[in-house]
């Protein structure tokens, strides 16, 4: 009798364990679904500086010449060490108490803290995946490939956002897939010009794109408008400070 009761009790415990695991799995799936449907917003501050936010995740890319100090960043990304991309003053303005700082190797050496990301490497921070993409010039001398400077693919709330960094239209860029939004330099001189950036969209086919690296130091409104005219996808030309919600 005792054996029978023990078996019944054991069976009941096993059933409860499996039921709990099933409920947990369902809750996790529901939560994941909610995360994937959360809106993702992007703001352009001008030049090559962006903010991406979704829920509690706030990511700044190459913050520069910011007019306020929100201290709300959970992640700060810096593509390379040139002054218009790595600005310690602006990084201090955006960084929250627990912000993660991720950058190219020479930036980390200069700053003395943070996590190095190399081209081809990926980092997962609380469900946000960041992958380094090579950013370099092909026929120019400003951004050598050997420097291991970066673009980023940022996967957040079910969206894949590509920030190209200071780069030409590289083979690695053209091989990208399933990009929801591409942020592409279009000002020429140090990076792709408008026509080259537009041609790149026809190669890797992002759903939509935004031009940057115009309106300050190099490039003009005409470059941004020309990129929009020639691109093989939907293009939004932002003014500094403007935001969009990513479809």
Steps between C-alpha positions, in 0.01 A plus 500: 500500500779741599680423175187574302447830685865591440464431129186712482675784683807473277282505188317808631830680567629419150175629349531825695862545390416447132196728529716771658760467225226523237354812660848656526567421135168654398567811712846531349360469148232759575759736649727449200209573272430820690866604467491433129194721457629789710556813292855596410575868462800661338615860536769675295695777670692599188820383328543135610333507842191289576281379785305174483247421770249226575350448844777530758778463240662826392795485259712791382730472200793740461344779712638840399403865544202414720301791640380324815623247756224240548720235666256236377725270294509131583746437215745739329663392173797675340610399151851649493730754657458804271388802702161528328414145614683459831416790729565436870298809589190376319539145627491642852181690415308189397640226723277365774634351822518148356560580133711251305767658280591303187742626237786435262826393663683832469206682659506266800875554534452877494207497744657244732180304558219326319473193281680458169300377203676382187354452154314169488456476877162516677401609851164438669394754762168421670355364177644770273746343257774715350721370221807680370515557124822612329501870407779618272594689185579311183675769295543771766754528781282631783367173646742212437363150528792403725366731774208265566257790525134420521150511374233325706202275444272557798224248565238646731130419551491287187664764277841490330658844468826550312718800579775503239763716670744695282533270204482439130268240348690193613446135417398441863231767472365357178479153659268612782151351512164575661576859596191694607673839506838599355677815620742591223757779453432687177711815513802380302865603553561276804226244429263388228335775303125507437511294182728235655281474811189473284659222294587315820131489598432317175760241598397409855137616475409656836132572553576868552795732541605833649801699372747662739848659486358806329428854618805531728869475400407340169197440280186704440123479484542438127700184578224371727232580242703335224539187710123489552442539127741222400460243779341163446284522814287738700709792627426751775712815511501630857586842630719518812289411804228323304384146579322213329336181620647204313241297312 
